[in-house]
Amino acid sequence: MFKIKRLLLLLVIITTTVLYKGFSRVKNHQSPVVIVGSGLAGLTTAYQLVSSHNIPVIILEKSNSLGGNSIKASSGINGANTFTQKSEDIDDTPELFLKDTIKSAKGRGINSLMKVLTSESAGAIEWLRKEFDLKLDLLAQLGGHSVPRTHRSSGKLPPGFEIVSALTKKLKAIAESDPNRVKFLLNSKVIDVETSYFKGVTGITYLDDGNNKQIIPTENVVFCTGGFGYSDSLIQKFAPHLAHLPTTNGEQTTGDGQLILSKLGGDLIDMGQIQVHPTGFIDPEDRKNNKKFLAAEALRGLGGILLNQITGKRFVNELDTRDEVTKAIQKYGPSNDNRAIIVLSEKVYENYKNNMNFYLSKKLLVKMKVKDLVKHYDLPISVGEMTRELVKYSTAKKDEFGRSLRINTFGGDVTGETEVYVGEITPVIHFTMGGARINERAEVLNSRGTRTARGLYAAGEVSGGVHGANRLGGSSLLECAVFGRIAGNTIALGN
């Protein structure tokens, strides 16, 4: 009996010690968390750690500025069953959003991650609204979505820029008041992570702006380095059939994170699943430039249509998933130059004025009369046929291509003098769905499905499994916000 009591006492002591160490981890992080990358995923992770858990962070960014590709996002951020949707009497649920996401993924990806993405979407929207005073009061229905759920704010700033700017402003304010809580290191390229079998992550190595090797001791590293849409070598390796296409990605998007995580034992999945966005603007003054401005999907979601340059007529449901719209452009467009014409009404302009003003300033969109549209692009139809095409789209009870959402149309009284907004578009490499496999806690996993190393995380486009074969528009910013917050919370609770 005495031995049993001693054993029970010993068990209590061991359990208490383990729990104490777990709780002390929350309160006493001796080393800062290192976050690699300063797009929305990195900024979200940093803010969650600092503001909610009082854990210091160091943000390493290989470029000379913050924001990554997130700053370019122009359609919005998805959320299901949000305050904005309810105010507009839009009936949406996380379950419906999950159904749309799984359908778009086409049998690839990891359903449990998609469930996290969609179930946490409303919370992410509310966090942005309340914590950063963002309106997110306007909605659009993008391709593959059953209802309008892509949020943006009324105002002058595009959604990606607005959200990234809000987080950056708050983090910089914290850094100024207490430099030990937040540090930004720009022009700092991470080259390796040190790990130990027993301790997990122990440090990270990077090259500073003088190309000198530096080491930061740390127990936790979160990779938020984005995709590899600008890497010719990785595109050629995983999707050589797309190597000829232009891209919307910034020059920093070269897959560094995927390569380092793979070297550390991380399992790279779905690397061949690269999203070709159907609408990248063709600059009429620099048609061959491999870098394109994105013609945001919101342009089509808010009423824009696509015309075939061979026939001068519509040829696709513009709100089908991105891969299907791309296929249609490549199938029906000119064989030697896959392109189409995007045409937008004055009502679209009124609803998306700030973005369209930017496109107009860059001469990517031009305002012209319908008769000039036919003449400028030498379309093989008469002005009368063109006006009937626009009227048919605006008034027909049944859309021959299956487009159910038709708002901000051209109306039922279109003439050759009616003014429209017009540009040329072409498919572009936009997003890489593949990356390092993670679990629901944002931990990087190996090929066996177990944790690669304690303290190693990934969030955003560097991770794989969240989107499968095709990402829904508006889910990129959402992924960053959801899994960035999760990474921060996981670290705070102890790993």
N, C-alpha and C positions, 0 to 999 in steps of 0.2 A: 504493500500500500504506500509505504514511504517512497519507494522508487517511482511509483506512478505519479505521486505528487511532484517529485523532483523533475520528472520528464515533462509534466504539464507546465511547471514553472519555467523550465528551460524553453519550451515552445512559446510561451507568452513573451518571454524576453526577446527571443529571436524575431517573433512577429512584430513586436513593438519597435524593435530596432529597424526592421525593414520599412515599416510604415513611417517611422520618424525620418529615415533617409529619403523616402518618397516625398513627404511633406516638406522637408528641408530643401528639397530640390526646387520646389515652387518658390520658396522664399529667398533662397541663397544661391542664386546662379553666380558662381565666382567669375566666370568668363562670359563675355558678351556673345550673343548669337550672331553668327555671320550670315548675312543674306547676300546671295550672288545674283545681281540683276536688279534694276530699278524700275521695271514696268509695274503694272498694277498689282501683280502677284507679290512682287518684292515689297512694294510700299504697303500693301495690306498686311502682310506678315509682320513687317516692322511695326506698324502702328498698333496692331493687336498685341504684340509683345510688350511694347512700351506703355501704351495707355491702359490696357486692361490688366496687365500682370507686372508692370514695373520692372521688366527685364531689359537690360541694355542691349543695343544692337549696333552692328557695323554693317553698312551697306556698301558692297563692292560693285562698281560699275565700270566696264571696260571702255565705254564711250566717254566723251567729255560733257555729256548732258544726261539728265534723268528722263525717264518716261518710256523708253523702249518703243516697241510697236504699239503698245496700248494707247499711246498719245494720239495715234492716227485713227483709232476706232471711231467711226462716224455714224453708225446706225443706232447703237444703243446697247442696253444691257437687259437681259431677259429676267422676268420674274412672274411667277404664277400665284394668283390669289392675293394680289397686292392692294394696297390702299388706292392707288391710281386706277387699277382695273375696277375695283368696287365702285369708285366714284363715277365711272363711265358705264356702269351696269354690264360689265363684261364678265361672263361666267367662266372662270378658269380654275383649274386645280393642279397641284403638283403631279397627280396621277396622269392627267391629260398631257401635261408637259413631258412627263417621262415617256408616255406612249409615243409622242412625236419624236423625241430624242432617240429612242430605240429604233423606231422605223427609219430614221435618217441614218443611223449607224450601220444598217444593213448586215446585221449578224456579227459585226466586229465590236471590239471594245469590251468593257467590263460593266455589266449592268448595275452592279452594286455601286460603282462610282457615279454612273448616270443617275441613280436614285438619290445619292447624296447631292449631286448638282441641282436637281430639280426640287427636291424637298427643302433645301436650304435657300432656294432662290428668293422667296419673299422676305426672308430674314436678312439677306444680303442687301436687297433694295431698301428695306427700312433702316438698316444700319447706315447706309449712305445718306439717306434722307435726314435722319435725326442727328447722326454724329458729325456730318459735314454740311448740313443745311442745304442739301441739293434738292431741287424741286422734283425732278424725274416725273413730271406731270403730263407728259405727252406719250402717246403710244403709236406703234406701227406694227402691222402684221407682215412679217417677212416670210420668205419661202419655206415651206415645210411646217409652218406653225398652224394650228387649228384655229387660233384666235389671236387678236392683237395682244402681245405681251412684251414687246421690245420697248423699253423705256428710254426717254431722253428728256431733257429739261427745256422748257421755253426760255429763250434767251439767246445770246450771241455765240456761245461756245459749243463746239461739237462735243458729244458725250464723253469720248475717251479723253480729250484734252481737259474737259471740265473736271472729271473725276480724278484724274492723275494730278491736276493742279491743286485740287482741294486737299488731297492727302499729302502732297509735297509741301504745301504751305504749313500744314500743322506739324509735320515732322521737322521741318526746318526751324520752326519756332521753338520746338522742344530742344533741338540741337543748340540753338543760340542761348537758351536759358541754362542748359546743363549739357555741355559737350560730352560728358561721360555716359549719357543715356543714348544719344544718337550721333553716329559719325557717318559721314558720306565720304567715300574714297573714290573719286573719278579717275579715269584713265588707269584703271587697275584690273589687270586680266588674271583671273584665277587659272592656275595650271595644275593644281593637285590638291588632294585632301588626304591628311594623315589619319590613319585609323589603327586601332589596336583590337585584337580579338576579344580581350576582356573589357576594355574601356569604351570601345566604339570610336567615335570621332575624337581626335585629340588636337587637331589643328588644320589650318588651311594655308596653302602657299600661293602667292600671287606675284605678278610683276608690276611694280609701281610705274608712275609716269616717267621715270628715268630708266626704265627697263631693268631695275634692280630687283632681285628676288627677296621677297619679304614673307615672314611666317607670322600668323596670328594664332595663338593657342585658343582653342574653343572646344566645347563639348557638343555643339550643335551647328550644323550648316544647312541652310535651306537654298536649294537651287531654284532660281526663278529667271532663268536665262533665255527663255523663249524658244522658238523653233529653229529650223534650218533652211528656211525658204530662200535665203540668199547664197547658200553654199552650193556652188556648181558641182563640187566633188561628191557631196552627200546626195544631191538630187540625181546625179549620174549613177550613183551606187544603188539607190533604193527605188528610183522611178525614172530610168533613162528615157522613157517615152515622153517625159515632160521637160526634158532638159532644154528644149528649144524655146520654151515659153518665157515671156517677160515675167516680172515679179513686182509685187507691191511692197515687199519687205525692205526694211532698212539694212544698211550694210553690216550692222552688228549681229544680224540673225544668221549665224553660221554654225549652230549646233554644238558649240563648245561644251555646254552642259551635258548633252546626251553622250558625248564622247568620254568625258571624265567619269560620269556615272557608270557607263558601261565598263570602263577600266576598273572601277571599284567593285564590280560584280553585279551592278544593276541590270535588270532584264529589259532590253529595248523591244517594245512591241509596236505593231502596226506602222512600222517605219515607212512602208511603201504607200501608206494612205495619205496622200497629199492633196489638199483641197485646191482645186482650180476654181477661182471665183470667176463667174461668167462675165463680169463687167469691170474691166480696167479701162480707164479713158485713154484713147489714142490722141496724143498731142498733135494737132495738124501741122505744127511747125517743127516737130521732132518725132516723126512717126516711128522711126526705128529704135528709139531709146528703149533699152531693156528694162528700165525702171518706170513704172506706171503709177499714176494716182488712181486710187480706188474710186470707182463710181458706186457709191454706197448703195447697199441693197434697199435702204429706205427709199431711194428714188423710185424703185419699182413698187415697194410696199405702199407708198403713198399715192400711187396712181400711174407711174410711168409705164410705157410700153416699149417693146423692141420690134423693129422693122427689119426685114430681110433686104439687104442691098440688091439682091438679084431680082426679087419680085416687087419690092416696095411695100410689102404687106406683113402683117403679124404672122408668126410661125410657131409660137410656143406660149405655154402658160408661164408668164413672167414670174409667178410666185411658186413655181415648182422648186424642189430643192436645188441647191447650187450645181450639183453634179449633172442633174438632168437638163437644166438650162444651158449649161456648158456644152453638153452633148448635142443639143439642138442647134446651137450656133455653129459648132464644128461640122454638123451634118448638112445644114441648109445654107451656110454662108459660102462666100467665094472659096474655092478649093485651095487657092494659093495664098490666102490671107483671111483667116477666120475673123470676121468682124460683123458687126451689126450696128444699127442706128438706134439710139435711145431718144424717145420723144416724150416731152413732159408738158403738161398744161400749165396755164397761169395759176390754177388752183394749187398744183403741187408746189409751185414757187412760193406761194403765200404761206404754205405749211412748212416749208423747208428752206426758208429764205437765206439764212446765214450760210449754210453749206453751199447752196446754189450760187450765192454771190461770190464765194471763193472760187467755184468752178468757172464762173463767168469771168472773173478777174484773170484766171489762168488761160482763158480762151479754150477751155475744154468743153464748155457749153456755149452755144451761141443762140441768141434770140432772133428768130426770123419768122417770116410769114409762111404759111403752108405752101403757097405757090413757089416760094424760094427754096423750100425744103426739097421739093420735087426736082427743081432745076439744079440746085447746088450739088446734089448727089447723083444727078443724071439717072433718076429712077425710071423704070420702063412702064410707068402708069401715068395717066393724065392727072391734072390737078383735081378734077371732079372725082376720079376714082379714089384719090387720097383722102379727100374730104369725106367721102362715103365710108372709107375704112375707119376713120376716126369717129364718125357718128355711130357706126355699127358697134364699135367697142364701147361707146358711151351709153348706148340705149338698148342694145339687144338683151332680151330676157335670158337667153341661153348663150353662154360663151363657148364657142366652138373648140377652144383649147382647154376648157375646164377651169378657167379662172373664176373663182366665186366672189372674191373681194374686188369690187370696182368702185373706187372712190376718187374724188378729184379728177374726174374725166374731162374730156374736151367739150362735152355737152352735145346737144342735139342740133345745134345751129352753127356748123363749121363751114367757113368759106375759104377761098384762096387767100383772103386778107387776114384770116385769124392768125394771131401770133402764138408760136410755140417755142419751146426750148429744146435744142437738138445737140447731140454729140455723137461721136463714134466710140464704140467700145470693142474690146477684144478679151478673150479669156486670159487670166493671169494666175501664176502661182501665188497663193495668198496665205495658206495656213497648213502647217504640218501636224496631222492628228497623232502621229507616232511619237514615242518618247519613252522615258523610263517608267516602268510599271510602278504604281504606287497603290497603297491600300486606302481604306476610308479615313485613316489618320494622317494621310499625306506622307507616310514613311516609304522610302525607296525599297523595293523588293527585288530579290534575285529570281533566277529561273525556277527555283523550287517554290516560290511564292512566300518565302520567309524574309524577314528583315535583313537587308544587306549589311548594315552596321547601325548600331544604336547612335542616334543623333544625326542621321542623314535623311533629309526630306527634299521633296520637290513639289512645286505648285506652278500652275499655268501651262503654257505650251510646251515646256520642256518635259512634261509628264505625258504618259500614254494611257489609253484606255477610257478616257472620259467621253470621247466623241465617236469612236469607231471609224467607220469608213467615210463619214461625211459629217461635218459640224454644222449645226443650225446657226444662222445668223443671230448675233446677239448673245451667244453662249460663250464667246471668248472672254469678254470682260467679266461675265458671271463666274466662269471657272476660276479666274484670278481672285476674285473677291471671296468666293466660297472656300477654296482650298488654301488660300493665303491665311484666312482666319483660322481654319482648322489646324494648319501647321503651327501657328502661334499658340493655339490652345493646347495642342498635344505636347509641345515643348514645356509649357508652363505646368502642366499636370505631371510631368515626369515621364521619361521614356524608358 
